[in-house]
Amino acid sequence: MALIHDGMTLLFQGDSVTDCGRSREDTTDLGPGYPRFAAEELAKRYPNLRVINRGISGNRSGDLVARWEEDCLALKPDLLSILIGINDTWRRFDANSPTTAAEYEANMRRLLTDVRDRLGIPVVLMEPFVLEVQPGQADWREDLDAKIDVMRRLAREFGCLLVPLDGLFAAESCRTPMERLAADGVHPTEEGARLIARAFVEAVQ
């Protein structure tokens, strides 16, 4: 059964992959990334769908917890998508500021518990991902894989829909050069953003 229907409000939450340079002055702006591509595709079937993007560049799971009341619960969405976690890994390697898998799990559990208890809406969890484009990114796998495992376990526990982006990007990179999908291994190109959007649309429909 589809998770989406016409007239509902869909909220995309996350970090720079979701933010993608959206306008802060125009709250209806979705930015040039996957939320816009997903919204355009969904609008063909659901013309009255309202789509909101509240991704913020640089955010980690703890940042999302700090702004959850204002940027999620107060918006009262009917369907929520969360893509968060790559900065929880990245900051360990570029700023010596790690987020452990246990801390990531505690943050994600708090977000999902709030949504379950206060909104009671469906949630789509999208895996954080990395492509090994830049030197040293292969070393991220040990840290990121533990967080992806957390997300998968929480998706089962909370009954969320899971979009396995890490695996999807890995599969696509077998036929498409990784740099064409995410030039720095993290931030999707248009081609990479469209891959995310297709996976999301297929999942919710």
Accessible surface in RSA format (square Angstrom, percent):
REM  Atomic radii and reference values for relative SASA: ProtOr
REM  Chains: A
REM  Algorithm: Lee & Richards
REM  Probe-radius: 1.40
REM  Slices: 20
REM RES _ NUM      All-atoms   Total-Side   Main-Chain    Non-polar    All polar
REM                ABS   REL    ABS   REL    ABS   REL    ABS   REL    ABS   REL
RES MET A   1   228.93 118.6 146.63  97.0  82.30 196.0 121.23 103.1 107.69 142.7
RES ALA A   2    38.25  35.2  19.77  30.5  18.48  42.0  20.39  28.7  17.86  47.3
RES LEU A   3    50.58  28.2  41.65  29.8   8.93  22.5  45.50  32.0   5.07  13.7
RES ILE A   4     6.30   3.6   0.00   0.0   6.30  15.2   0.07   0.0   6.23  16.9
RES HIS A   5   107.99  59.0 107.21  74.5   0.78   2.0  81.44  83.9  26.55  30.9
RES ASP A   6    58.98  41.3  39.84  39.7  19.14  45.3  26.12  61.5  32.86  32.8
RES GLY A   7    53.08  65.5   0.00   N/A  53.08  65.5  22.30  61.2  30.78  68.9
RES MET A   8     5.33   2.8   3.61   2.4   1.72   4.1   5.33   4.5   0.00   0.0
RES THR A   9    16.03  11.4  16.03  16.2   0.00   0.0   0.61   0.8  15.42  23.3
RES LEU A  10     0.00   0.0   0.00   0.0   0.00   0.0   0.00   0.0   0.00   0.0
RES LEU A  11     0.00   0.0   0.00   0.0   0.00   0.0   0.00   0.0   0.00   0.0
RES PHE A  12     0.07   0.0   0.07   0.0   0.00   0.0   0.07   0.0   0.00   0.0
RES GLN A  13     0.34   0.2   0.00   0.0   0.34   0.8   0.00   0.0   0.34   0.3
RES GLY A  14     0.00   0.0   0.00   N/A   0.00   0.0   0.00   0.0   0.00   0.0
RES ASP A  15     1.56   1.1   1.56   1.5   0.00   0.0   0.00   0.0   1.56   1.6
RES SER A  16    16.81  14.2  13.05  17.4   3.76   8.7   9.75  20.8   7.06   9.9
RES VAL A  17     7.72   5.1   3.85   3.5   3.88   9.3   5.23   4.5   2.50   6.8
RES THR A  18     0.00   0.0   0.00   0.0   0.00   0.0   0.00   0.0   0.00   0.0
RES ASP A  19     3.45   2.4   3.45   3.4   0.00   0.0   0.60   1.4   2.85   2.8
RES CYS A  20    45.55  34.5  31.21  34.8  14.34  33.7  11.06  28.0  34.49  37.2
RES GLY A  21    69.98  86.3   0.00   N/A  69.98  86.3  38.49 105.6  31.49  70.5
RES ARG A  22    19.68   8.3  13.04   6.6   6.64  15.8   0.00   0.0  19.68  11.9
RES SER A  23    35.64  30.1  26.05  34.8   9.59  22.1  28.97  61.7   6.68   9.4
RES ARG A  24   117.52  49.3  93.24  47.5  24.28  57.8  62.54  85.5  54.98  33.3
RES GLU A  25   159.04  91.3 125.68  95.1  33.37  79.4  73.72 142.6  85.32  69.7
RES ASP A  26    69.19  48.5  63.70  63.4   5.48  13.0  27.20  64.0  41.98  41.9
RES THR A  27    82.02  58.3  73.88  74.9   8.15  19.4  48.76  65.5  33.27  50.3
RES THR A  28   104.55  74.4  89.43  90.7  15.12  36.0  76.34 102.5  28.22  42.7
RES ASP A  29    46.93  32.9  39.81  39.6   7.12  16.8  11.14  26.2  35.79  35.7
RES LEU A  30    25.72  14.3  22.99  16.4   2.73   6.9  22.99  16.1   2.73   7.3
RES GLY A  31     5.49   6.8   0.00   N/A   5.49   6.8   4.64  12.7   0.85   1.9
RES PRO A  32    75.40  55.0  65.70  59.9   9.71  35.3  66.41  54.8   8.99  55.9
RES GLY A  33     1.36   1.7   0.00   N/A   1.36   1.7   1.36   3.7   0.00   0.0
RES TYR A  34     0.94   0.4   0.65   0.4   0.29   0.8   0.50   0.4   0.45   0.5
RES PRO A  35     0.00   0.0   0.00   0.0   0.00   0.0   0.00   0.0   0.00   0.0
RES ARG A  36    86.63  36.4  86.63  44.2   0.00   0.0  33.00  45.1  53.63  32.5
RES PHE A  37    10.76   5.4   5.36   3.3   5.40  14.0   6.08   3.7   4.67  13.4
RES ALA A  38     0.00   0.0   0.00   0.0   0.00   0.0   0.00   0.0   0.00   0.0
RES ALA A  39    13.14  12.1  10.61  16.4   2.53   5.8  10.92  15.4   2.23   5.9
RES GLU A  40    83.88  48.2  74.34  56.2   9.55  22.7  44.68  86.4  39.21  32.0
RES GLU A  41    78.04  44.8  73.44  55.6   4.60  10.9  22.78  44.1  55.26  45.1
RES LEU A  42     0.81   0.5   0.00   0.0   0.81   2.0   0.81   0.6   0.00   0.0
RES ALA A  43    48.05  44.2  40.62  62.7   7.43  16.9  40.97  57.7   7.08  18.8
RES LYS A  44   161.03  78.6 120.23  73.8  40.80  97.1  89.55  80.6  71.49  76.1
RES ARG A  45   154.35  64.8 132.79  67.7  21.55  51.3  45.18  61.8 109.16  66.2
RES TYR A  46    16.26   7.6  15.80   9.0   0.46   1.2  14.31  10.8   1.95   2.4
RES PRO A  47    97.09  70.8  68.68  62.6  28.41 103.3  70.35  58.1  26.74 166.2
RES ASN A  48   104.19  71.8  86.62  83.7  17.56  42.3  21.89  52.7  82.30  79.5
RES LEU A  49    24.04  13.4   2.52   1.8  21.52  54.1   2.53   1.8  21.51  57.9
RES ARG A  50   133.92  56.2 128.18  65.3   5.74  13.7  52.69  72.0  81.22  49.2
RES VAL A  51    22.33  14.7   7.16   6.5  15.17  36.5   7.16   6.2  15.17  41.1
RES ILE A  52     6.06   3.5   5.79   4.3   0.27   0.7   6.06   4.4   0.00   0.0
RES ASN A  53     0.26   0.2   0.00   0.0   0.26   0.6   0.00   0.0   0.26   0.3
RES ARG A  54    35.16  14.8  35.16  17.9   0.00   0.0   6.37   8.7  28.79  17.4
RES GLY A  55     0.00   0.0   0.00   N/A   0.00   0.0   0.00   0.0   0.00   0.0
RES ILE A  56    49.57  28.2  49.57  36.9   0.00   0.0  49.57  35.7   0.00   0.0
RES SER A  57    68.28  57.7  52.27  69.8  16.01  36.9  26.41  56.2  41.87  58.7
RES GLY A  58    38.82  47.9   0.00   N/A  38.82  47.9  25.94  71.2  12.88  28.9
RES ASN A  59    15.84  10.9  15.80  15.3   0.04   0.1   0.04   0.1  15.80  15.3
RES ARG A  60    55.71  23.4  55.71  28.4   0.00   0.0   6.54   8.9  49.16  29.8
RES SER A  61     0.00   0.0   0.00   0.0   0.00   0.0   0.00   0.0   0.00   0.0
RES GLY A  62    33.89  41.8   0.00   N/A  33.89  41.8  24.88  68.3   9.01  20.2
RES ASP A  63    60.34  42.3  55.67  55.4   4.67  11.0   8.20  19.3  52.15  52.0
RES LEU A  64     0.02   0.0   0.02   0.0   0.00   0.0   0.02   0.0   0.00   0.0
RES VAL A  65    23.56  15.5  15.41  14.0   8.15  19.6  15.41  13.4   8.15  22.1
RES ALA A  66    90.67  83.4  49.05  75.7  41.63  94.7  59.59  83.9  31.08  82.3
RES ARG A  67    30.99  13.0  26.48  13.5   4.51  10.7  30.99  42.4   0.00   0.0
RES TRP A  68     5.18   2.1   5.18   2.5   0.00   0.0   5.18   2.8   0.00   0.0
RES GLU A  69    95.11  54.6  92.19  69.7   2.92   7.0  60.64 117.3  34.47  28.1
RES GLU A  70   128.80  73.9 121.65  92.0   7.15  17.0  42.26  81.7  86.54  70.7
RES ASP A  71    18.86  13.2  18.86  18.8   0.00   0.0   0.00   0.0  18.85  18.8
RES CYS A  72     0.00   0.0   0.00   0.0   0.00   0.0   0.00   0.0   0.00   0.0
RES LEU A  73     7.48   4.2   4.66   3.3   2.81   7.1   4.98   3.5   2.49   6.7
RES ALA A  74    64.78  59.6  36.14  55.8  28.64  65.1  44.08  62.1  20.70  54.8
RES LEU A  75    43.68  24.3  31.13  22.3  12.55  31.5  34.64  24.3   9.04  24.3
RES LYS A  76   149.25  72.8 136.73  83.9  12.52  29.8  93.08  83.8  56.17  59.8
RES PRO A  77     3.38   2.5   0.00   0.0   3.38  12.3   0.00   0.0   3.38  21.0
RES ASP A  78    57.96  40.6  54.55  54.3   3.41   8.1   7.53  17.7  50.43  50.3
RES LEU A  79     0.00   0.0   0.00   0.0   0.00   0.0   0.00   0.0   0.00   0.0
RES LEU A  80     0.00   0.0   0.00   0.0   0.00   0.0   0.00   0.0   0.00   0.0
RES SER A  81     0.17   0.1   0.16   0.2   0.01   0.0   0.00   0.0   0.17   0.2
RES ILE A  82     0.00   0.0   0.00   0.0   0.00   0.0   0.00   0.0   0.00   0.0
RES LEU A  83     4.45   2.5   4.45   3.2   0.00   0.0   4.45   3.1   0.00   0.0
RES ILE A  84     0.21   0.1   0.00   0.0   0.21   0.5   0.21   0.2   0.00   0.0
RES GLY A  85     0.00   0.0   0.00   N/A   0.00   0.0   0.00   0.0   0.00   0.0
RES ILE A  86     5.78   3.3   5.67   4.2   0.11   0.3   5.67   4.1   0.11   0.3
RES ASN A  87     5.45   3.8   5.45   5.3   0.00   0.0   0.00   0.0   5.45   5.3
RES ASP A  88     0.34   0.2   0.34   0.3   0.00   0.0   0.00   0.0   0.34   0.3
RES THR A  89     0.00   0.0   0.00   0.0   0.00   0.0   0.00   0.0   0.00   0.0
RES TRP A  90    56.06  22.5  56.06  27.1   0.00   0.0  46.04  24.5  10.02  16.3
RES ARG A  91    51.71  21.7  51.71  26.4   0.00   0.0  23.52  32.1  28.20  17.1
RES ARG A  92    87.68  36.8  78.15  39.8   9.53  22.7  13.68  18.7  74.00  44.9
RES PHE A  93    75.38  37.7  39.89  24.7  35.48  92.3  43.45  26.3  31.92  91.4
RES ASP A  94    83.99  58.8  44.65  44.4  39.34  93.0  34.93  82.2  49.06  48.9
RES ALA A  95    59.02  54.3  30.49  47.1  28.53  64.9  41.17  58.0  17.85  47.3
RES ASN A  96   133.80  92.3 115.11 111.2  18.69  45.0  29.65  71.4 104.15 100.7
RES SER A  97    38.99  32.9  34.99  46.7   4.00   9.2  19.62  41.8  19.37  27.1
RES PRO A  98    74.77  54.5  58.04  52.9  16.72  60.8  58.04  47.9  16.72 103.9
RES THR A  99    13.97   9.9  13.25  13.4   0.72   1.7   5.79   7.8   8.18  12.4
RES THR A 100    69.74  49.6  62.55  63.4   7.19  17.1  67.75  91.0   1.99   3.0
RES ALA A 101    34.17  31.4  28.16  43.5   6.01  13.7  28.51  40.1   5.66  15.0
RES ALA A 102    74.52  68.5  60.93  94.0  13.59  30.9  67.10  94.5   7.42  19.6
RES GLU A 103    88.85  51.0  84.13  63.6   4.72  11.2  38.16  73.8  50.69  41.4
RES TYR A 104     0.00   0.0   0.00   0.0   0.00   0.0   0.00   0.0   0.00   0.0
RES GLU A 105    35.54  20.4  35.54  26.9   0.00   0.0   8.10  15.7  27.44  22.4
RES ALA A 106    60.98  56.1  48.79  75.3  12.19  27.7  54.87  77.3   6.11  16.2
RES ASN A 107    32.42  22.4  31.62  30.6   0.81   1.9   0.81   1.9  31.62  30.6
RES MET A 108     0.27   0.1   0.27   0.2   0.00   0.0   0.27   0.2   0.00   0.0
RES ARG A 109    80.86  33.9  80.86  41.2   0.00   0.0  43.50  59.4  37.36  22.6
RES ARG A 110   146.52  61.5 139.40  71.1   7.12  17.0  42.90  58.6 103.62  62.8
RES LEU A 111     0.20   0.1   0.20   0.1   0.00   0.0   0.20   0.1   0.00   0.0
RES LEU A 112     3.43   1.9   1.44   1.0   1.99   5.0   1.44   1.0   1.99   5.4
RES THR A 113    39.25  27.9  39.25  39.8   0.00   0.0  33.04  44.4   6.21   9.4
RES ASP A 114    37.00  25.9  36.45  36.3   0.55   1.3   0.55   1.3  36.45  36.3
RES VAL A 115     1.10   0.7   1.10   1.0   0.00   0.0   1.10   1.0   0.00   0.0
RES ARG A 116   136.42  57.3 120.71  61.5  15.71  37.4  62.49  85.4  73.93  44.8
RES ASP A 117    95.85  67.1  58.09  57.8  37.76  89.3  28.00  65.9  67.85  67.7
RES ARG A 118   135.47  56.9 101.53  51.8  33.93  80.8  44.15  60.3  91.31  55.3
RES LEU A 119    38.98  21.7  12.51   9.0  26.47  66.5  17.31  12.2  21.67  58.3
RES GLY A 120    60.83  75.0   0.00   N/A  60.83  75.0  27.53  75.6  33.30  74.6
RES ILE A 121    30.64  17.4  16.05  12.0  14.59  35.2  18.51  13.3  12.13  32.9
RES PRO A 122    53.03  38.7  40.94  37.3  12.09  44.0  52.46  43.3   0.58   3.6
RES VAL A 123    11.83   7.8   7.64   6.9   4.19  10.1   7.64   6.6   4.19  11.4
RES VAL A 124     0.00   0.0   0.00   0.0   0.00   0.0   0.00   0.0   0.00   0.0
RES LEU A 125     0.16   0.1   0.16   0.1   0.00   0.0   0.16   0.1   0.00   0.0
RES MET A 126     0.00   0.0   0.00   0.0   0.00   0.0   0.00   0.0   0.00   0.0
RES GLU A 127     0.01   0.0   0.01   0.0   0.00   0.0   0.00   0.0   0.01   0.0
RES PRO A 128     2.10   1.5   0.71   0.6   1.39   5.1   2.10   1.7   0.00   0.0
RES PHE A 129     5.19   2.6   3.10   1.9   2.10   5.5   3.10   1.9   2.10   6.0
RES VAL A 130     4.80   3.2   0.00   0.0   4.80  11.6   0.00   0.0   4.80  13.0
RES LEU A 131     8.01   4.5   6.71   4.8   1.30   3.3   8.01   5.6   0.00   0.0
RES GLU A 132    78.43  45.0  62.27  47.1  16.16  38.5  17.44  33.7  60.98  49.8
RES VAL A 133    33.24  21.9   6.69   6.1  26.55  64.0   8.31   7.2  24.93  67.6
RES GLN A 134    81.02  45.3  75.20  55.0   5.81  13.8  22.82  48.6  58.19  44.1
RES PRO A 135   132.17  96.3  99.00  90.2  33.17 120.6 111.47  92.0  20.70 128.7
RES GLY A 136    41.66  51.4   0.00   N/A  41.66  51.4  27.31  75.0  14.35  32.1
RES GLN A 137     4.75   2.7   4.66   3.4   0.09   0.2   2.08   4.4   2.68   2.0
RES ALA A 138    58.18  53.5  46.93  72.4  11.25  25.6  47.13  66.4  11.05  29.3
RES ASP A 139    95.96  67.2  83.75  83.4  12.21  28.9  21.78  51.3  74.18  74.0
RES TRP A 140    15.41   6.2  15.41   7.5   0.00   0.0   9.00   4.8   6.40  10.4
RES ARG A 141    54.95  23.1  54.95  28.0   0.00   0.0  37.21  50.9  17.74  10.8
RES GLU A 142   119.60  68.7 103.50  78.3  16.10  38.3  69.98 135.4  49.62  40.5
RES ASP A 143    10.86   7.6   8.21   8.2   2.65   6.3   2.68   6.3   8.18   8.2
RES LEU A 144     0.00   0.0   0.00   0.0   0.00   0.0   0.00   0.0   0.00   0.0
RES ASP A 145    67.14  47.0  61.49  61.2   5.65  13.3  27.23  64.1  39.91  39.8
RES ALA A 146    41.16  37.8  31.02  47.9  10.14  23.1  38.98  54.9   2.18   5.8
RES LYS A 147     1.94   0.9   1.94   1.2   0.00   0.0   0.00   0.0   1.94   2.1
RES ILE A 148     5.51   3.1   5.51   4.1   0.00   0.0   5.51   4.0   0.00   0.0
RES ASP A 149    68.75  48.2  67.97  67.7   0.77   1.8  18.58  43.7  50.17  50.0
RES VAL A 150     2.83   1.9   2.83   2.6   0.00   0.0   2.83   2.5   0.00   0.0
RES MET A 151     0.07   0.0   0.00   0.0   0.07   0.2   0.07   0.1   0.00   0.0
RES ARG A 152    90.95  38.2  90.51  46.1   0.44   1.0  17.16  23.5  73.79  44.7
RES ARG A 153    92.87  39.0  88.76  45.2   4.11   9.8  44.83  61.3  48.04  29.1
RES LEU A 154     0.88   0.5   0.88   0.6   0.00   0.0   0.88   0.6   0.00   0.0
RES ALA A 155     4.74   4.4   3.36   5.2   1.39   3.2   3.83   5.4   0.91   2.4
RES ARG A 156   172.30  72.3 143.58  73.2  28.72  68.4  82.45 112.7  89.85  54.5
RES GLU A 157   106.18  61.0  67.94  51.4  38.24  91.0  44.24  85.6  61.94  50.6
RES PHE A 158    37.12  18.6   6.63   4.1  30.49  79.3  12.54   7.6  24.58  70.4
RES GLY A 159    68.66  84.7   0.00   N/A  68.66  84.7  34.75  95.4  33.91  75.9
RES CYS A 160    20.97  15.9   3.06   3.4  17.91  42.1   1.70   4.3  19.28  20.8
RES LEU A 161    60.63  33.8  54.68  39.1   5.96  15.0  57.46  40.4   3.17   8.5
RES LEU A 162    53.72  29.9  35.04  25.1  18.68  47.0  35.04  24.6  18.68  50.3
RES VAL A 163     3.32   2.2   2.75   2.5   0.57   1.4   3.32   2.9   0.00   0.0
RES PRO A 164    57.45  41.9  57.45  52.4   0.00   0.0  57.45  47.4   0.00   0.0
RES LEU A 165     0.00   0.0   0.00   0.0   0.00   0.0   0.00   0.0   0.00   0.0
RES ASP A 166    20.12  14.1  18.45  18.4   1.67   3.9   0.17   0.4  19.95  19.9
RES GLY A 167    36.05  44.5   0.00   N/A  36.05  44.5  30.95  84.9   5.10  11.4
RES LEU A 168    61.29  34.1  58.42  41.8   2.86   7.2  58.67  41.2   2.61   7.0
RES PHE A 169     0.63   0.3   0.63   0.4   0.00   0.0   0.63   0.4   0.00   0.0
RES ALA A 170    52.54  48.3  48.29  74.5   4.25   9.7  50.26  70.8   2.27   6.0
RES ALA A 171    64.46  59.3  49.77  76.8  14.70  33.4  57.22  80.6   7.24  19.2
RES GLU A 172    23.94  13.7  22.14  16.7   1.81   4.3   3.79   7.3  20.15  16.5
RES SER A 173    31.40  26.5  13.52  18.0  17.88  41.2   0.46   1.0  30.93  43.3
RES CYS A 174   115.97  87.7  74.42  83.0  41.55  97.6  34.65  87.8  81.32  87.7
RES ARG A 175   194.68  81.7 156.24  79.6  38.44  91.5  67.12  91.7 127.56  77.3
RES THR A 176     8.68   6.2   7.17   7.3   1.52   3.6   0.69   0.9   7.99  12.1
RES PRO A 177    73.41  53.5  61.73  56.3  11.68  42.5  72.61  59.9   0.80   5.0
RES MET A 178    62.12  32.2  59.32  39.3   2.80   6.7  48.11  40.9  14.01  18.6
RES GLU A 179    95.10  54.6  89.62  67.8   5.48  13.0  44.04  85.2  51.06  41.7
RES ARG A 180   128.33  53.9 121.24  61.8   7.09  16.9  53.92  73.7  74.41  45.1
RES LEU A 181     0.96   0.5   0.96   0.7   0.00   0.0   0.96   0.7   0.00   0.0
RES ALA A 182     0.00   0.0   0.00   0.0   0.00   0.0   0.00   0.0   0.00   0.0
RES ALA A 183    62.31  57.3  53.68  82.8   8.63  19.6  53.89  75.9   8.42  22.3
RES ASP A 184    42.34  29.7  40.85  40.7   1.49   3.5  27.77  65.4  14.57  14.5
RES GLY A 185     0.00   0.0   0.00   N/A   0.00   0.0   0.00   0.0   0.00   0.0
RES VAL A 186     1.52   1.0   1.22   1.1   0.30   0.7   1.22   1.1   0.30   0.8
RES HIS A 187    67.58  36.9  63.61  44.2   3.96  10.1  51.30  52.9  16.28  18.9
RES PRO A 188    27.00  19.7   7.66   7.0  19.33  70.3   7.66   6.3  19.33 120.2
RES THR A 189    40.61  28.9  30.59  31.0  10.02  23.9  40.60  54.5   0.01   0.0
RES GLU A 190   105.40  60.5  92.57  70.0  12.83  30.5  35.16  68.0  70.24  57.4
RES GLU A 191    64.17  36.8  57.32  43.4   6.85  16.3  35.76  69.2  28.41  23.2
RES GLY A 192     0.00   0.0   0.00   N/A   0.00   0.0   0.00   0.0   0.00   0.0
RES ALA A 193     5.43   5.0   5.43   8.4   0.00   0.0   5.43   7.6   0.00   0.0
RES ARG A 194    98.20  41.2  97.77  49.8   0.43   1.0  30.32  41.4  67.88  41.1
RES LEU A 195    18.80  10.5  18.72  13.4   0.08   0.2  18.72  13.1   0.08   0.2
RES ILE A 196     0.00   0.0   0.00   0.0   0.00   0.0   0.00   0.0   0.00   0.0
RES ALA A 197     4.37   4.0   4.27   6.6   0.10   0.2   4.37   6.2   0.00   0.0
RES ARG A 198   126.87  53.3 122.51  62.4   4.36  10.4  64.43  88.1  62.44  37.8
RES ALA A 199    13.79  12.7   6.07   9.4   7.73  17.6  10.38  14.6   3.42   9.1
RES PHE A 200     0.00   0.0   0.00   0.0   0.00   0.0   0.00   0.0   0.00   0.0
RES VAL A 201     9.68   6.4   9.68   8.8   0.00   0.0   9.68   8.4   0.00   0.0
RES GLU A 202   132.15  75.9 110.01  83.2  22.14  52.7  48.19  93.2  83.96  68.6
RES ALA A 203    35.50  32.6   9.50  14.7  26.00  59.1  20.85  29.4  14.65  38.8
RES VAL A 204     0.33   0.2   0.00   0.0   0.33   0.8   0.01   0.0   0.32   0.9
RES GLN A 205    78.69  44.0  36.59  26.7  42.10 100.2  21.55  45.9  57.14  43.3
END  Absolute sums over single chains surface
CHAIN  1 A     9140.4       7150.3       1990.1       4691.6       4448.8
END  Absolute sums over all chains
TOTAL          9140.4       7150.3       1990.1       4691.6       4448.8
